[in-house]
Amino acid sequence: MSDKNYVGPVPLSALYFTASFCFWFSFLLILCFLKEIIEKIFIKKAEEDKRKPADVTESRKMAVSK
């Protein structure tokens, strides 16, 4: 008397829901970590660009001379 919609005492739809929830939760978690890592990389690059005042002054001189 085994029903194909049950795995032991658990309905199959509950297992599908749990697997889907775990997949999407982990997917979103990975995306959040990637977002943090990418932001840190871009922040470091922006700070390095701020440390180069020579480029900024040259562009200002060019704008003033025109």
C-alpha positions, 0 to 999 in steps of 0.5 A: 500500500505504498503511495507514489506521492509520499517518501516515507511519512513526507509528501513528495511536494514538501520535498520539492518545496524544501529543495527549491527553497534551499536552492534559491536561498543559497543562490541569493546568498552567493549573489550577495557575497559576490556583490560585496566582493565586487563592491570592495574591488571597485571601492579599492580602484576608486581610492587608487584613482583618488590618489593620482592628483596629477591626472586631475590637474592636467585635465583641469589645465586643459580645460582652463587653457581652452 
